[in-house]
Amino acid sequence: MAIDIGAEKQPHIPALDGWRGLAVLLVLIGHFGGDQYLPHLGSAGVDLFFVLSGRLMAEILFVRKMPLGIFFFRRFSRVYPALVAFVVISSVIFLPTPMTPGALGVLSALSFTLNYVIIEGRAFIPIFDHIWSLCVEEHSYLLLGLLALAFRGVDMRFAGLVILALGLAALVNGILQYDVYGQNPFIVFWPTQVGAAPILVSAAFFLLVGQHRKRSSMEWLVPLAFSLGLAVRLFADAAWLFFGAKTLLLAVAVCGLERAVRFSAALFEGAVIQRVGRMSFSLYLWQQPFQVLAQQGLLPRLIALALGIGFALLSFHLIEQPARMRLNAWMDEGKRQGAVLKAG
């Protein structure tokens, strides 16, 4: 998953890197054996990514009011270089095998339409299936960006209520389809009109209450909400619990995380978990093809996991970080030159 706070002079919150780190660790543990014992472990990691995305995008777009041009450029610099490298390299590696993504898989992954291609076309693209969540995130960012533009100059709480209404509508949509009509969970939860619910609800909570709660209340509420949210995600069978209640609880937890000082320090502020969090996007990208090989018995799990981490390290240090720094530096230099010309 890909999240970049991205706002200039924005104070760094170490716990948010740790939250990313825990999210991607749950994905890795789940995909490389843990899902056999706790079937929703990997999915719980994606849920943590989604609510974190909503909280961060609300701050960037509505609180700090980052211009949309800068916002989307930073999204591009954060996501696209590493994504293109992953798609191209893995497509070449798997080209002579039955797991080749084909032209449709490549184009849908790079255009952020893969979730709908899989659902509507019933396409089988195992090494790219995980990009469905990235599609949901990018669609949600586009929606939030447009809403931020529409609500510039309007009270943030009004914007929060609108976003909350959209998020709750997505929650109800998913709950009805799964609990009442018995639809296939992939068909229900992968489309953006349902999958975006955690992002939207978290963004709304941050705008409505996340900035205003007192620290004393967060010290007990955040760990309680976090624990209950993970519990219902892992063990509940009804969507009103594993999708509805989970979304509300995890959104409360992430929006108040920095105010729950003791809980945050204990779980999310260690040097290792933060380092893992900073690499989370490359880890999320590269774990998928190797977990597919492990699932098909073509590689032992530990070797597959080690290869996925190795490719992620190369991706992070050779592509993701350098590309983001160079692109953002290029944009900043262009802004400075533009300011100089305007002043002259």
Backbone hydrogen bonds in HBPLUS format (Angstrom, degrees):
<---DONOR---> <-ACCEPTOR-->    atom                        ^
c    i                          cat <-CA-CA->   ^        H-A-AA   ^      H-
h    n   atom  resd res      DA  || num        DHA   H-A  angle D-A-AA Bond
n    s   type  num  typ     dist DA aas  dist angle  dist       angle   num
A0010-GLN N   A0007-ALA O   3.33 MM   3  5.44 141.8  2.48 130.9 123.7     1
A0016-LEU N   A0013-ILE O   3.01 MM   3  5.81 151.0  2.10 125.0 131.9     2
A0017-ASP N   A0014-PRO O   3.08 MM   3  5.52 130.8  2.33 110.4 122.0     3
A0018-GLY N   A0014-PRO O   3.26 MM   4  6.66 155.8  2.32 146.7 153.8     4
A0019-TRP N   A0015-ALA O   2.79 MM   4  6.10 143.7  1.92 143.5 153.8     5
A0020-ARG N   A0016-LEU O   3.11 MM   4  6.35 157.5  2.16 141.7 146.4     6
A0021-GLY N   A0017-ASP O   2.88 MM   4  6.18 153.7  1.95 144.9 153.2     7
A0022-LEU N   A0018-GLY O   2.90 MM   4  6.20 160.1  1.94 153.8 156.8     8
A0023-ALA N   A0019-TRP O   2.99 MM   4  6.19 158.1  2.04 146.3 153.0     9
A0024-VAL N   A0020-ARG O   2.94 MM   4  6.27 165.7  1.96 160.0 161.3    10
A0025-LEU N   A0021-GLY O   2.98 MM   4  6.14 151.0  2.07 146.0 154.8    11
A0026-LEU N   A0022-LEU O   2.94 MM   4  6.18 155.3  2.00 151.8 157.2    12
A0027-VAL N   A0023-ALA O   3.15 MM   4  6.49 153.3  2.22 144.2 151.5    13
A0028-LEU N   A0024-VAL O   2.93 MM   4  6.19 163.5  1.95 150.0 153.6    14
A0029-ILE N   A0025-LEU O   2.84 MM   4  6.00 171.2  1.85 155.2 157.9    15
A0030-GLY N   A0026-LEU O   2.86 MM   4  5.85 161.8  1.89 144.7 150.7    16
A0031-HIS N   A0027-VAL O   2.85 MM   4  5.94 167.4  1.87 153.4 157.2    17
A0032-PHE N   A0028-LEU O   3.00 MM   4  5.95 144.5  2.13 145.6 153.6    18
A0034-GLY N   A0029-ILE O   2.68 MM   5  5.22 148.7  1.78 162.6 152.1    19
A0035-ASP N   A0030-GLY O   2.91 MM   5  4.47 153.9  1.98 124.5 120.3    20
A0036-GLN N   A0033-GLY O   3.19 MM   3  5.78 155.8  2.25 113.7 120.6    21
A0037-TYR N   A0034-GLY O   2.97 MM   3  5.54 148.2  2.07 114.9 123.4    22
A0038-LEU N   A0034-GLY O   2.87 MM   4  6.04 168.6  1.88 159.2 163.1    23
A0041-LEU N   A0038-LEU O   3.05 MM   3  5.63 157.7  2.10 137.5 134.6    24
A0044-ALA N   A0040-HIS O   2.93 MM   4  6.12 142.6  2.07 145.4 155.2    25
A0044-ALA N   A0041-LEU O   3.15 MM   3  5.16 124.1  2.48  94.3 108.4    26
A0045-GLY N   A0042-GLY O   3.11 MM   3  5.31 128.0  2.39  99.6 112.2    27
A0047-ASP N   A0043-SER O   2.99 MM   4  6.36 152.7  2.07 148.9 156.8    28
A0048-LEU N   A0044-ALA O   3.06 MM   4  6.40 149.3  2.16 144.9 152.3    29
A0049-PHE N   A0045-GLY O   3.11 MM   4  6.46 153.7  2.18 145.7 152.6    30
A0050-PHE N   A0046-VAL O   2.96 MM   4  6.26 157.6  2.01 152.2 158.0    31
A0051-VAL N   A0047-ASP O   3.14 MM   4  6.44 169.4  2.15 158.1 158.1    32
A0052-LEU N   A0048-LEU O   3.18 MM   4  6.22 155.8  2.24 143.4 150.5    33
A0053-SER N   A0049-PHE O   2.92 MM   4  6.13 154.8  1.98 150.1 157.2    34
A0054-GLY N   A0050-PHE O   3.12 MM   4  6.47 159.3  2.16 152.5 156.6    35
A0055-ARG N   A0051-VAL O   3.16 MM   4  6.39 164.2  2.19 148.3 151.8    36
A0056-LEU N   A0052-LEU O   3.02 MM   4  6.22 168.1  2.03 157.1 159.9    37
A0057-MET N   A0053-SER O   2.91 MM   4  6.03 166.4  1.92 156.7 160.7    38
A0058-ALA N   A0054-GLY O   3.05 MM   4  6.10 152.7  2.13 145.4 152.2    39
A0059-GLU N   A0055-ARG O   3.24 MM   4  6.51 154.8  2.31 142.7 148.8    40
A0060-ILE N   A0056-LEU O   2.94 MM   4  6.21 165.5  1.96 154.7 158.6    41
A0061-LEU N   A0057-MET O   2.92 MM   4  5.83 170.3  1.93 148.4 151.5    42
A0062-PHE N   A0058-ALA O   2.96 MM   4  5.40 152.2  2.04 133.5 142.5    43
A0063-VAL N   A0058-ALA O   3.32 MM   5  6.78 143.0  2.47 145.7 154.2    44
A0064-ARG N   A0059-GLU O   2.81 MM   5  6.06 164.7  1.83 170.4 174.4    45
A0066-MET N   A0060-ILE O   3.05 MM   6  5.91 173.8  2.05 154.1 156.1    46
A0071-PHE N   A0067-PRO O   2.93 MM   4  6.17 164.9  1.95 156.7 161.8    47
A0072-PHE N   A0068-LEU O   2.88 MM   4  6.03 175.1  1.89 157.8 157.6    48
A0073-PHE N   A0069-GLY O   3.06 MM   4  6.13 150.5  2.15 139.6 148.3    49
A0074-ARG N   A0070-ILE O   2.90 MM   4  6.08 159.4  1.95 152.1 157.3    50
A0075-ARG N   A0071-PHE O   2.96 MM   4  6.27 149.5  2.06 145.7 155.0    51
A0076-PHE N   A0072-PHE O   2.94 MM   4  6.13 157.0  1.99 143.1 149.0    52
A0077-SER N   A0073-PHE O   2.88 MM   4  6.19 163.3  1.90 153.2 157.1    53
A0078-ARG N   A0074-ARG O   2.94 MM   4  5.98 143.1  2.08 140.1 149.8    54
A0079-VAL N   A0075-ARG O   2.99 MM   4  6.06 152.1  2.06 150.8 157.0    55
A0080-TYR N   A0076-PHE O   2.89 MM   4  5.30 141.0  2.04 137.8 150.0    56
A0083-LEU N   A0079-VAL O   3.03 MM   4  6.06 156.9  2.09 154.5 161.4    57
A0084-VAL N   A0080-TYR O   2.80 MM   4  5.87 171.5  1.81 163.6 164.2    58
A0085-ALA N   A0081-PRO O   3.07 MM   4  6.24 165.4  2.09 148.1 152.4    59
A0086-PHE N   A0082-ALA O   2.93 MM   4  6.10 160.6  1.97 146.8 152.4    60
A0087-VAL N   A0083-LEU O   2.88 MM   4  6.09 170.0  1.89 158.2 160.4    61
A0088-VAL N   A0084-VAL O   2.91 MM   4  6.00 171.7  1.92 156.3 158.9    62
A0089-ILE N   A0085-ALA O   2.95 MM   4  5.90 166.8  1.97 150.2 154.1    63
A0090-SER N   A0086-PHE O   2.96 MM   4  5.84 163.1  1.99 147.7 153.1    64
A0091-SER N   A0087-VAL O   3.00 MM   4  5.86 147.0  2.11 135.9 145.3    65
A0092-VAL N   A0088-VAL O   3.04 MM   4  6.27 154.8  2.11 148.7 154.8    66
A0093-ILE N   A0089-ILE O   2.98 MM   4  6.26 162.1  2.01 151.8 156.9    67
A0094-PHE N   A0090-SER O   3.00 MM   4  6.10 159.3  2.04 146.1 151.0    68
A0095-LEU N   A0092-VAL O   3.32 MM   3  5.06 158.9  2.37  97.4 103.6    69
A0097-THR N   A0094-PHE O   3.06 MM   3  5.30 162.8  2.09 118.6 121.1    70
A0100-THR N   A0097-THR O   3.25 MM   3  5.74 160.2  2.30 120.3 119.9    71
A0105-GLY N   A0101-PRO O   3.26 MM   4  4.72 137.9  2.45 133.8 132.3    72
A0106-VAL N   A0102-GLY O   3.09 MM   4  6.39 163.0  2.12 154.1 158.5    73
A0107-LEU N   A0103-ALA O   2.93 MM   4  6.07 176.0  1.93 158.2 159.5    74
A0108-SER N   A0104-LEU O   2.94 MM   4  5.94 161.1  1.98 147.1 153.0    75
A0109-ALA N   A0105-GLY O   2.98 MM   4  5.99 150.7  2.07 141.3 149.2    76
A0110-LEU N   A0106-VAL O   3.04 MM   4  6.23 162.4  2.08 152.7 157.0    77
A0111-SER N   A0107-LEU O   2.98 MM   4  5.99 131.8  2.22 139.4 151.5    78
A0113-THR N   A0108-SER O   2.98 MM   5  4.89 161.7  2.01 146.6 149.8    79
A0116-TYR N   A0113-THR O   3.10 MM   3  5.67 124.5  2.42 112.5 124.7    80
A0117-VAL N   A0113-THR O   3.01 MM   4  6.25 156.5  2.07 153.3 160.7    81
A0118-ILE N   A0114-LEU O   2.90 MM   4  6.00 164.7  1.92 155.4 157.7    82
A0119-ILE N   A0115-ASN O   3.16 MM   4  6.27 159.3  2.21 136.6 142.6    83
A0120-GLU N   A0116-TYR O   2.77 MM   4  5.64 163.1  1.80 148.8 153.6    84
A0121-GLY N   A0117-VAL O   2.93 MM   4  5.33 144.7  2.06 126.7 138.0    85
A0122-ARG N   A0118-ILE O   2.89 MM   4  4.91 116.4  2.30 120.6 130.6    86
A0128-PHE N   A0125-ILE O   3.03 MM   3  5.58 151.7  2.11 118.8 127.5    87
A0129-ASP N   A0125-ILE O   2.95 MM   4  5.74 112.8  2.41 150.6 167.3    88
A0131-ILE N   A0128-PHE O   2.92 MM   3  5.64 161.9  1.96 125.9 131.6    89
A0132-TRP N   A0129-ASP O   3.14 MM   3  6.05 167.8  2.15 124.7 127.2    90
A0133-SER N   A0130-HIS O   3.30 MM   3  6.22 149.7  2.40 122.0 124.4    91
A0134-LEU N   A0131-ILE O   3.10 MM   3  5.01 118.4  2.50  94.5 109.7    92
A0135-CYS N   A0131-ILE O   2.96 MM   4  6.29 154.0  2.03 153.0 160.1    93
A0136-VAL N   A0132-TRP O   3.05 MM   4  6.42 157.3  2.10 148.5 153.7    94
A0137-GLU N   A0133-SER O   3.02 MM   4  6.29 158.0  2.07 145.1 150.9    95
A0138-GLU N   A0134-LEU O   2.94 MM   4  6.19 169.8  1.95 155.3 157.2    96
A0139-HIS N   A0135-CYS O   2.95 MM   4  6.13 164.0  1.97 155.8 160.2    97
A0140-SER N   A0136-VAL O   2.98 MM   4  6.09 154.1  2.04 144.5 152.0    98
A0141-TYR N   A0137-GLU O   2.87 MM   4  6.18 152.2  1.95 153.1 161.1    99
A0142-LEU N   A0138-GLU O   3.08 MM   4  6.30 154.0  2.15 145.0 151.3   100
A0143-LEU N   A0139-HIS O   3.06 MM   4  6.38 159.7  2.11 147.2 152.4   101
A0144-LEU N   A0140-SER O   2.83 MM   4  6.09 167.6  1.84 155.0 158.3   102
A0145-GLY N   A0141-TYR O   2.80 MM   4  5.89 152.7  1.87 144.4 152.4   103
A0146-LEU N   A0142-LEU O   3.02 MM   4  6.26 157.9  2.07 148.1 153.3   104
A0147-LEU N   A0143-LEU O   2.94 MM   4  6.22 156.7  2.00 151.0 158.1   105
A0148-ALA N   A0144-LEU O   2.81 MM   4  5.99 153.8  1.88 146.2 153.6   106
A0149-LEU N   A0145-GLY O   3.01 MM   4  6.26 152.7  2.08 144.2 151.3   107
A0150-ALA N   A0146-LEU O   2.94 MM   4  6.19 155.8  2.00 144.9 151.8   108
A0151-PHE N   A0147-LEU O   2.86 MM   4  6.01 143.1  2.00 147.5 157.1   109
A0154-VAL N   A0151-PHE O   2.91 MM   3  5.13 157.8  1.95 134.2 133.3   110
A0158-PHE N   A0155-ASP O   3.02 MM   3  5.50 131.0  2.27 108.9 121.0   111
A0159-ALA N   A0155-ASP O   3.31 MM   4  6.78 159.2  2.36 150.1 155.4   112
A0160-GLY N   A0156-MET O   2.79 MM   4  6.05 152.9  1.86 146.8 155.3   113
A0161-LEU N   A0157-ARG O   2.95 MM   4  6.19 147.9  2.05 142.1 149.3   114
A0162-VAL N   A0158-PHE O   3.08 MM   4  6.43 156.6  2.13 151.5 157.3   115
A0163-ILE N   A0159-ALA O   2.96 MM   4  6.22 166.6  1.98 155.9 159.3   116
A0164-LEU N   A0160-GLY O   2.82 MM   4  5.93 152.8  1.89 143.7 152.2   117
A0165-ALA N   A0161-LEU O   2.94 MM   4  6.13 154.2  2.01 143.9 150.2   118
A0166-LEU N   A0162-VAL O   3.09 MM   4  6.44 154.5  2.16 147.0 153.4   119
A0167-GLY N   A0163-ILE O   2.87 MM   4  6.13 159.6  1.91 150.8 156.9   120
A0168-LEU N   A0164-LEU O   2.81 MM   4  6.00 163.2  1.83 155.7 159.7   121
A0169-ALA N   A0165-ALA O   2.98 MM   4  6.08 151.3  2.06 140.9 149.0   122
A0170-ALA N   A0166-LEU O   3.03 MM   4  6.31 151.8  2.11 144.8 152.0   123
A0171-LEU N   A0167-GLY O   2.96 MM   4  6.27 152.1  2.04 144.8 152.9   124
A0172-VAL N   A0168-LEU O   2.88 MM   4  6.12 168.8  1.89 154.5 156.5   125
A0173-ASN N   A0169-ALA O   2.94 MM   4  6.06 157.1  2.00 144.3 151.1   126
A0174-GLY N   A0170-ALA O   3.05 MM   4  6.30 164.3  2.08 149.5 152.3   127
A0175-ILE N   A0171-LEU O   2.92 MM   4  6.16 164.3  1.94 156.8 161.6   128
A0176-LEU N   A0172-VAL O   2.88 MM   4  5.98 168.5  1.89 155.6 158.3   129
A0177-GLN N   A0173-ASN O   3.06 MM   4  6.21 166.3  2.08 149.6 153.8   130
A0178-TYR N   A0174-GLY O   3.03 MM   4  6.14 158.5  2.07 148.7 154.1   131
A0179-ASP N   A0175-ILE O   2.75 MM   4  5.57 152.5  1.82 149.5 157.4   132
A0180-VAL N   A0176-LEU O   3.02 MM   4  5.00 139.1  2.19 119.9 132.3   133
A0181-TYR N   A0176-LEU O   3.05 MM   5  6.47 152.3  2.13 159.7 167.5   134
A0183-GLN N   A0177-GLN O   2.97 MM   6  5.68 177.4  1.97 149.3 148.8   135
A0187-ILE N   A0184-ASN O   3.09 MM   3  5.38 118.6  2.48 106.0 120.4   136
A0188-VAL N   A0184-ASN O   3.00 MM   4  6.26 144.7  2.13 150.2 161.3   137
A0189-PHE N   A0185-PRO O   2.85 MM   4  5.88 178.9  1.85 158.2 157.8   138
A0190-TRP N   A0186-PHE O   3.23 MM   4  5.57 148.6  2.33 134.8 139.3   139
A0194-VAL N   A0191-PRO O   3.16 MM   3  5.77 160.6  2.20 115.5 121.4   140
A0195-GLY N   A0191-PRO O   2.70 MM   4  5.72 166.6  1.72 167.8 163.2   141
A0196-ALA N   A0192-THR O   3.00 MM   4  5.21 156.5  2.06 133.3 135.0   142
A0197-ALA N   A0194-VAL O   3.07 MM   3  5.79 168.9  2.08 125.5 128.7   143
A0199-ILE N   A0196-ALA O   3.05 MM   3  5.34 118.0  2.45 108.4 123.7   144
A0200-LEU N   A0196-ALA O   2.99 MM   4  6.19 166.9  2.01 166.1 170.3   145
A0201-VAL N   A0197-ALA O   2.88 MM   4  5.94 171.6  1.89 162.5 165.2   146
A0202-SER N   A0198-PRO O   3.04 MM   4  5.93 158.9  2.09 137.3 143.7   147
A0203-ALA N   A0199-ILE O   3.01 MM   4  6.15 158.1  2.06 143.9 150.3   148
A0204-ALA N   A0200-LEU O   2.91 MM   4  6.12 158.9  1.96 149.2 155.1   149
A0205-PHE N   A0201-VAL O   2.88 MM   4  6.12 162.4  1.91 152.3 156.8   150
A0206-PHE N   A0202-SER O   3.00 MM   4  6.21 157.8  2.05 149.1 154.7   151
A0207-LEU N   A0203-ALA O   3.16 MM   4  6.43 156.1  2.22 146.1 151.9   152
A0208-LEU N   A0204-ALA O   2.88 MM   4  6.04 151.5  1.96 152.5 161.3   153
A0209-VAL N   A0205-PHE O   2.81 MM   4  5.60 166.5  1.83 148.9 153.6   154
A0210-GLY N   A0205-PHE O   2.83 MM   5  5.83 154.2  1.90 144.8 146.1   155
A0212-HIS N   A0209-VAL O   3.03 MM   3  5.29 156.2  2.08 112.6 120.3   156
A0218-MET N   A0214-LYS O   3.32 MM   4  6.64 152.2  2.41 147.7 155.7   157
A0218-MET N   A0215-ARG O   3.06 MM   3  5.08 118.5  2.46  97.2 112.9   158
A0219-GLU N   A0215-ARG O   3.13 MM   4  6.33 141.4  2.28 155.5 164.4   159
A0221-LEU N   A0217-SER O   3.12 MM   4  6.13 157.9  2.17 146.8 153.1   160
A0222-VAL N   A0218-MET O   3.08 MM   4  5.40 165.0  2.10 132.2 137.0   161
A0224-LEU N   A0220-TRP O   3.34 MM   4  6.28 153.7  2.41 138.8 146.3   162
A0225-ALA N   A0221-LEU O   2.83 MM   4  5.95 167.4  1.84 156.1 159.7   163
A0226-PHE N   A0222-VAL O   2.85 MM   4  5.96 165.0  1.88 157.4 162.1   164
A0227-SER N   A0223-PRO O   2.97 MM   4  5.97 166.1  1.99 144.1 148.1   165
A0228-LEU N   A0224-LEU O   2.97 MM   4  6.09 169.6  1.98 153.4 156.8   166
A0229-GLY N   A0225-ALA O   2.83 MM   4  5.82 155.4  1.89 144.6 152.4   167
A0230-LEU N   A0226-PHE O   3.04 MM   4  6.26 163.7  2.07 151.1 154.2   168
A0231-ALA N   A0227-SER O   2.97 MM   4  6.11 155.2  2.03 144.7 152.5   169
A0232-VAL N   A0228-LEU O   2.96 MM   4  6.18 168.0  1.97 157.0 158.0   170
A0233-ARG N   A0229-GLY O   3.13 MM   4  6.22 149.1  2.23 139.4 148.4   171
A0234-LEU N   A0230-LEU O   2.96 MM   4  6.11 153.9  2.03 149.3 155.4   172
A0235-PHE N   A0231-ALA O   2.97 MM   4  6.00 155.9  2.03 153.1 159.2   173
A0236-ALA N   A0232-VAL O   3.09 MM   4  4.99 151.8  2.18 124.2 129.7   174
A0241-LEU N   A0238-ALA O   3.01 MM   3  5.53 147.7  2.12 110.5 120.0   175
A0242-PHE N   A0238-ALA O   2.94 MM   4  6.24 158.6  1.98 163.6 161.0   176
A0243-PHE N   A0239-ALA O   2.85 MM   4  4.93 143.5  1.98 126.9 134.1   177
A0244-GLY N   A0239-ALA O   2.93 MM   5  6.38 157.4  1.98 155.2 162.4   178
A0245-ALA N   A0240-TRP O   2.92 MM   5  6.23 152.3  2.00 131.8 138.8   179
A0246-LYS N   A0241-LEU O   2.99 MM   5  6.18 149.9  2.08 162.3 169.2   180
A0247-THR N   A0243-PHE O   3.26 MM   4  5.94 151.8  2.34 124.0 131.3   181
A0248-LEU N   A0244-GLY O   3.25 MM   4  6.57 164.6  2.27 155.8 158.9   182
A0249-LEU N   A0245-ALA O   2.95 MM   4  6.12 166.1  1.97 157.9 161.9   183
A0250-LEU N   A0246-LYS O   2.92 MM   4  6.02 174.6  1.93 158.4 160.2   184
A0251-ALA N   A0247-THR O   3.01 MM   4  5.98 151.3  2.10 142.8 151.1   185
A0252-VAL N   A0248-LEU O   3.11 MM   4  6.30 153.8  2.18 142.7 149.0   186
A0253-ALA N   A0249-LEU O   3.04 MM   4  6.35 158.1  2.09 147.1 153.3   187
A0254-VAL N   A0250-LEU O   2.96 MM   4  6.18 168.9  1.97 154.5 155.7   188
A0255-CYS N   A0251-ALA O   3.10 MM   4  6.07 155.1  2.16 143.9 150.7   189
A0256-GLY N   A0253-ALA O   3.35 MM   3  5.51 143.1  2.49  99.3 109.0   190
A0259-ARG N   A0256-GLY O   3.04 MM   3  5.51 146.5  2.16 113.1 123.3   191
A0260-ALA N   A0257-LEU O   3.06 MM   3  5.39 150.5  2.15 108.8 117.5   192
A0264-SER N   A0260-ALA O   2.86 MM   4  5.87 166.2  1.87 163.9 168.6   193
A0265-ALA N   A0261-VAL O   2.95 MM   4  6.04 164.2  1.97 149.8 154.1   194
A0266-ALA N   A0262-ARG O   3.02 MM   4  6.14 156.1  2.08 146.1 152.5   195
A0267-LEU N   A0263-PHE O   3.11 MM   4  6.23 156.4  2.17 151.1 156.0   196
A0268-PHE N   A0264-SER O   2.84 MM   4  5.30 156.1  1.90 144.1 152.0   197
A0274-GLN N   A0270-GLY O   3.10 MM   4  6.22 155.1  2.17 150.7 157.7   198
A0275-ARG N   A0271-ALA O   3.03 MM   4  6.17 153.5  2.11 142.0 149.1   199
A0276-VAL N   A0272-VAL O   2.94 MM   4  6.23 162.6  1.97 156.5 160.9   200
A0277-GLY N   A0273-ILE O   2.99 MM   4  6.11 150.0  2.08 135.6 144.4   201
A0278-ARG N   A0274-GLN O   2.96 MM   4  6.28 149.1  2.06 148.3 155.4   202
A0279-MET N   A0276-VAL O   3.10 MM   3  5.21 134.1  2.31  98.6 111.3   203
A0280-SER N   A0277-GLY O   3.09 MM   3  4.86 163.6  2.11 104.3 108.4   204
A0283-LEU N   A0279-MET O   3.03 MM   4  6.18 163.7  2.06 159.8 164.6   205
A0284-TYR N   A0280-SER O   2.82 MM   4  5.90 157.5  1.87 145.9 152.1   206
A0285-LEU N   A0281-PHE O   2.95 MM   4  6.21 160.0  2.00 151.8 157.0   207
A0286-TRP N   A0282-SER O   3.05 MM   4  6.15 176.7  2.05 153.6 154.3   208
A0287-GLN N   A0283-LEU O   3.06 MM   4  5.94 141.9  2.21 148.5 154.9   209
A0291-GLN N   A0287-GLN O   2.93 MM   4  6.09 146.2  2.05 153.9 164.4   210
A0292-VAL N   A0288-GLN O   3.04 MM   4  6.28 149.0  2.14 154.3 162.8   211
A0293-LEU N   A0289-PRO O   3.14 MM   4  6.41 155.1  2.20 139.2 145.1   212
A0294-ALA N   A0290-PHE O   2.99 MM   4  6.21 150.4  2.08 138.7 146.9   213
A0295-GLN N   A0291-GLN O   2.86 MM   4  6.02 155.8  1.91 142.7 149.2   214
A0296-GLN N   A0292-VAL O   3.02 MM   4  6.24 148.2  2.13 147.2 155.1   215
A0298-LEU N   A0293-LEU O   2.90 MM   5  5.20 147.5  2.00 168.6 162.3   216
A0297-GLY N   A0294-ALA O   3.04 MM   3  5.09 160.0  2.08 106.2 111.2   217
A0304-ALA N   A0300-PRO O   2.89 MM   4  6.10 163.9  1.91 160.4 165.8   218
A0305-LEU N   A0301-ARG O   2.79 MM   4  6.01 161.1  1.82 155.7 160.8   219
A0306-ALA N   A0302-LEU O   2.94 MM   4  6.09 160.1  1.98 143.6 149.2   220
A0307-LEU N   A0303-ILE O   2.91 MM   4  6.14 156.7  1.97 149.7 155.9   221
A0308-GLY N   A0304-ALA O   2.93 MM   4  6.16 158.3  1.97 149.0 155.0   222
A0309-ILE N   A0305-LEU O   2.96 MM   4  6.22 161.8  1.99 153.6 158.0   223
A0310-GLY N   A0306-ALA O   2.88 MM   4  6.05 155.3  1.94 144.3 152.0   224
A0311-PHE N   A0307-LEU O   2.92 MM   4  6.15 165.8  1.94 155.8 157.9   225
A0312-ALA N   A0308-GLY O   2.99 MM   4  6.13 149.4  2.09 140.4 149.7   226
A0313-LEU N   A0309-ILE O   2.88 MM   4  6.16 152.6  1.96 150.5 157.1   227
A0314-LEU N   A0310-GLY O   3.13 MM   4  6.44 162.1  2.17 149.5 153.6   228
A0315-SER N   A0311-PHE O   2.88 MM   4  6.08 159.3  1.93 147.1 153.5   229
A0316-PHE N   A0312-ALA O   2.82 MM   4  6.01 163.5  1.85 153.3 157.2   230
A0317-HIS N   A0313-LEU O   3.01 MM   4  6.12 174.8  2.02 154.8 156.3   231
A0318-LEU N   A0314-LEU O   2.86 MM   4  5.60 153.4  1.93 146.7 154.0   232
A0319-ILE N   A0315-SER O   2.94 MM   4  5.16 145.6  2.06 129.3 137.3   233
A0320-GLU N   A0315-SER O   2.78 MM   5  6.02 161.0  1.81 154.1 159.5   234
A0321-GLN N   A0316-PHE O   2.99 MM   5  5.74 169.4  2.00 149.7 153.2   235
A0323-ALA N   A0319-ILE O   2.95 MM   4  5.67 158.0  2.00 147.1 154.3   236
A0324-ARG N   A0320-GLU O   3.09 MM   4  6.14 162.8  2.12 147.6 152.8   237
A0325-MET N   A0321-GLN O   2.99 MM   4  6.13 169.9  2.00 159.9 162.6   238
A0326-ARG N   A0322-PRO O   2.93 MM   4  6.04 163.8  1.96 151.8 156.4   239
A0327-LEU N   A0323-ALA O   2.90 MM   4  5.95 166.1  1.92 151.7 156.1   240
A0328-ASN N   A0324-ARG O   2.94 MM   4  5.97 164.7  1.97 148.5 153.4   241
A0329-ALA N   A0325-MET O   2.90 MM   4  5.94 151.1  1.98 139.9 148.5   242
A0330-TRP N   A0326-ARG O   2.88 MM   4  6.02 153.9  1.95 144.1 151.4   243
A0331-MET N   A0327-LEU O   2.96 MM   4  6.24 154.4  2.02 146.1 152.8   244
A0332-ASP N   A0328-ASN O   2.87 MM   4  6.08 160.4  1.91 147.3 152.8   245
A0333-GLU N   A0329-ALA O   2.88 MM   4  6.05 155.9  1.93 147.6 154.1   246
A0334-GLY N   A0330-TRP O   3.01 MM   4  6.23 153.8  2.08 142.7 149.9   247
A0335-LYS N   A0331-MET O   2.97 MM   4  6.28 150.4  2.05 147.8 155.8   248
A0336-ARG N   A0332-ASP O   2.95 MM   4  6.24 155.0  2.01 147.1 153.7   249
A0337-GLN N   A0333-GLU O   2.93 MM   4  6.16 162.8  1.96 152.0 156.4   250
A0338-GLY N   A0334-GLY O   2.94 MM   4  6.05 153.1  2.01 141.7 149.5   251
A0339-ALA N   A0335-LYS O   2.91 MM   4  6.14 150.2  2.00 144.6 152.5   252
A0340-VAL N   A0336-ARG O   2.94 MM   4  6.22 154.6  2.01 148.5 155.2   253
A0341-LEU N   A0337-GLN O   2.95 MM   4  6.20 164.2  1.97 150.6 154.4   254
A0342-LYS N   A0338-GLY O   2.93 MM   4  6.08 156.1  1.99 143.5 150.6   255
A0343-ALA N   A0339-ALA O   2.90 MM   4  6.06 154.3  1.96 144.6 151.5   256
A0344-GLY N   A0340-VAL O   2.91 MM   4  6.11 145.9  2.02 145.6 155.3   257
